[in-house]
Each structure stands twice: as C-alpha cells, then as structure tokens.
C-alpha cells in the first residue's frame, strides 16, 4: 500500500486569500491543530514579507511541533537570507517555468536554469532540506519542464513541486502529466500543488497522488488565492474512503481544524461543503430516512466520529417521511395514533413550504404536545 505525505500551506498560501490576515495567536492555534492531526510538513510563511513575518515564523518554529517547517522563497538570495533568519528546517524555492510567467517577470529559460545553479548552491549550504517549485508547470512546455526537473534533482533538490498555478489541469491531464514525469524521472520525489480555479484542485490532487506524486500541498477548507487550493479535509477523506493510499492523518481533528480556520479567516464554510459542511451529515428526505433508520451507511459514507463530530438528527421539512417522525417523537417519549402522525406530518410539510425552511425540534414537539393539527 502506497504511503504519501501531505504538506499544509494554510499559513502561507491560505493566508494569501484576499483579505485574510491571521494573528500570531491564530497561527499558533492552527499549527497546534495541524500537529494534532499528524501533518508531517507545514509551509509556515513567506519570510521575504518582512520582519513581522519572520518573527511569526520563528515563533512557530520554536514551539517544537512535530512537523517539518518550510518557508517559501522566490529565486533570489535575499529571500533565502530571510528564510535563514526565520529558522525553518527547510525552504521551497519557486521558479517560473511557463513562457507566460517568464515574460511577465522579464525572464527567460536561460535565466531560470542559470539562477537555479546559483541559488541552489547557496540554499543547500544553509538548509538540509531544499525543495524546488515549478511555478505554472501545467502551462510549461514539457521539454523545458523536463530540463528544469533534471537540473533541480542534479543540484540536490529533495523534492520538485509541480504547480498548477491557475488550475488549468483536470484529473485526466494531471494523471497524464505525472505518469510522463515519473517515466523520465522514476527516482525523483514530486509534489503536486493544485489551485481550484475550475473547481478541480481536490480531484487533480487525488489523481496526482495515484499516478506518481509522493506528496501534495493542501490548505484547510481549500483556503487560498482566487478560488483557493486543494482542500486538506477533502483529500484526506477521499484517500481514506476512496483509495488504498495511506495518508497518516488523524481524521478526528478535521472538524475542529476546519472550524478554526474558518473563524480565523472570516471565510464561512458552506453548509453543503464536502466533509465539513454543517449539513453534509444531515438527512430530510423520507425515502432516505426510512432506510437510514435501519443502517446509516446506506446513504452516508462518512461517519461523524471519523471527523470529530456527532451524528446529526434528521431534519424535518417538506420532504420528511412518517417513519422518521415516529422515531423522533418516540425518542421524546411521545406515542400517538397513526392518524395523528399523518396529520402532524402534513402540518410539518405545510409549514415548511410556507416558511421555506426546515422546522425546529421545538416546533415539531409543539405540534405533537398541543396536537395543533
């Protein structure tokens, strides 16, 4: 069974989401939960942002968490110097590998390869762990991407990050790219970094991990620039329940971690968001609840306890069924006639339709106790 590791970049790429600023206290709490979840590596920030960022990173590093700490750097010596001051265990150096990015930065392929030699020599003399990032790799010409990877590995890169910087890949093209990369570099270590512009970051990450990538960078709640990144909790549960890959994450921490990042970022979690949305373990449809009463797994693949939550009571509204109502009232020591159940259910549907929402437990119990039918 294949074993991969996940790199969390919530504190770096996640905080780059528009308008998001984590306080040091929030960063430490997120880091503590990531450690509790057994994340093996965390990209803790960008030291080149300035002294305040270096201080925050250094504080996190000195907490002595179990995960490896990495700083993100551009391909310039000054960024590496800032990372040295932050005292992270390693760094990730990013290079533009697509023509569109090189032109925008007024660079070219020759500059990338020449600079890599200079920067890698300096980085490897100061850090035991140096990863190299291929920025916008998904839009790069493969011959140059191949040359870039070859040089990076030759110069001592411990891992090469293949970044889908604008989320242009899909699961099929992601799999094709990683099979091709591993064909040419079977001994190289590769990471996938997916963005969610087309809503496929999580699926692309899943595909990459199944076709050659040994690692993937993710963020809690998929937080990140524009549409965000691949979601940590979604990747973990997809690996847990839809593959044979071992991830090593304590899934019971995911619920708390998701809520904490939501509160710190100010980005609300949609109620129907996969894995950690407030209503993804809720059921209303009478057709479903009738069978769920017999076996919860018939219409629910994730057990609430797996993600640190408790099973949700059924929701009562327009689509509810009689058996769920009977079970709910029996739990509250209310036993009525078959006709009463029918009339209460009719009232629930009527009110739900009028109010355009589910009904509360108090409202349903009021119908039953007062027989407001």
Beta strands, then each sheet from edge to edge (+ up, - down):
strand 1: 5-8
strand 2: 41-45
strand 3: 68-74
strand 4: 90-96
strand 5: 129-135
strand 6: 159-164
strand 7: 190-194
strand 8: 215-218
sheet 1: 1+ 2+ 3+ 4+ 5+ 6+ 7+ 8+ 1+
end
